[in-house]
């Protein structure tokens, strides 16, 4: 997709051309896993496994 965006006319699509390199380097899978880790960390902090004390609140 990034290659196709880089081939667009820069006068007609300046923004798309500007972000084409970012799209090439973007990793959806990595960001998805980071989001899942964040959600699971929050759940674990609120509902720790049996036998573990809850985490102290963050202020």
Residue frames as qw, qx, qy, qz and C-alpha x, y, z in Angstrom:
[[0.000, 0.888, 0.461, 0.000, 0.00, 0.00, 0.00],
 [0.318, -0.773, 0.086, 0.543, 2.81, 2.43, 0.88],
 [0.404, -0.094, 0.581, 0.700, 4.36, 1.96, -2.55],
 [0.164, 0.635, 0.651, 0.382, 1.08, 2.84, -4.26],
 [0.187, -0.918, -0.275, 0.215, 0.72, 5.93, -2.08],
 [0.417, -0.556, 0.287, 0.659, 4.24, 7.06, -2.94],
 [0.334, 0.162, 0.658, 0.655, 3.32, 6.90, -6.64],
 [0.104, 0.829, 0.546, -0.063, 0.36, 9.29, -6.26],
 [0.312, 0.671, 0.098, 0.665, 0.64, 12.80, -7.64],
 [0.419, -0.234, -0.477, 0.737, 2.19, 14.93, -4.86],
 [0.113, -0.117, -0.051, -0.985, 0.16, 17.99, -5.89],
 [0.600, -0.305, -0.444, -0.591, -3.14, 16.09, -5.65],
 [0.845, -0.422, -0.323, -0.050, -2.30, 13.97, -2.57],
 [0.202, 0.686, -0.489, 0.499, 0.29, 15.82, -0.45],
 [0.588, -0.495, 0.456, -0.449, -0.81, 14.35, 2.89],
 [0.987, 0.045, 0.104, -0.113, -1.02, 10.79, 1.61],
 [0.705, 0.539, -0.319, 0.333, 2.45, 11.07, 0.12],
 [0.069, -0.698, 0.483, -0.524, 3.76, 12.52, 3.39],
 [0.677, -0.380, 0.494, -0.391, 2.54, 9.59, 5.51],
 [0.882, 0.303, -0.319, -0.170, 3.42, 6.82, 3.05],
 [0.415, 0.440, -0.714, 0.352, 6.72, 6.05, 4.79],
 [0.379, -0.286, 0.604, -0.640, 5.00, 5.85, 8.19],
 [0.885, 0.088, 0.051, -0.455, 2.52, 3.34, 6.78],
 [0.722, 0.410, -0.556, 0.047, 5.40, 1.22, 5.51],
 [0.244, 0.341, -0.742, 0.522, 6.91, 1.02, 9.01],
 [0.591, -0.287, 0.251, -0.711, 3.60, 0.63, 10.92],
 [0.272, 0.065, -0.960, 0.030, 3.08, -2.74, 12.62],
 [0.628, -0.359, -0.173, -0.668, -0.59, -3.42, 13.41],
 [0.828, -0.180, -0.529, 0.048, 0.23, -6.72, 15.07],
 [0.448, 0.076, -0.494, 0.741, 2.70, -5.11, 17.49],
 [0.222, -0.246, 0.156, -0.931, 0.21, -2.39, 18.46],
 [0.753, -0.282, -0.378, -0.459, -2.59, -4.94, 18.86],
 [0.753, -0.137, -0.568, 0.301, -0.47, -7.03, 21.24],
 [0.208, 0.147, -0.387, 0.886, 0.51, -3.94, 23.23],
 [0.473, -0.296, -0.069, -0.827, -3.18, -3.06, 23.61],
 [0.826, -0.245, -0.476, -0.175, -4.08, -6.57, 24.75],
 [0.586, 0.000, -0.550, 0.595, -1.24, -6.48, 27.28],
 [0.072, -0.243, 0.226, -0.941, -2.51, -3.15, 28.61],
 [0.679, -0.304, -0.224, -0.630, -6.06, -4.47, 29.02],
 [0.836, -0.169, -0.517, 0.075, -4.91, -7.68, 30.70],
 [0.387, 0.129, -0.486, 0.773, -2.64, -5.74, 33.07],
 [0.322, -0.288, 0.110, -0.895, -5.60, -3.57, 34.09],
 [0.810, -0.257, -0.353, -0.391, -7.85, -6.59, 34.65],
 [0.746, -0.044, -0.556, 0.364, -5.17, -8.33, 36.70],
 [0.148, 0.229, -0.394, 0.878, -4.63, -5.21, 38.82],
 [0.519, -0.263, 0.045, -0.812, -8.36, -4.98, 39.61],
 [0.931, -0.139, 0.046, -0.334, -8.97, -8.73, 39.95],
 [0.037, 0.613, -0.789, 0.021, -5.75, -10.45, 41.03],
 [0.665, 0.031, -0.734, -0.134, -5.47, -14.26, 40.89],
 [0.782, -0.567, -0.191, -0.173, -6.56, -16.13, 44.03],
 [0.828, -0.348, -0.126, 0.420, -4.08, -15.78, 46.86],
 [0.464, 0.186, 0.027, 0.866, -2.56, -12.50, 45.66],
 [0.078, -0.661, -0.384, 0.640, -3.24, -9.13, 47.23],
 [0.416, 0.835, 0.323, 0.159, -4.64, -6.44, 44.92],
 [0.521, 0.252, -0.016, 0.816, -2.18, -3.88, 43.63],
 [0.152, -0.576, -0.364, 0.716, -2.22, -0.57, 45.51],
 [0.374, 0.852, 0.365, 0.003, -4.08, 2.23, 43.71],
 [0.537, 0.149, 0.154, 0.816, -1.98, 4.48, 41.51],
 [0.059, -0.880, -0.337, 0.329, -2.26, 8.18, 42.32]]
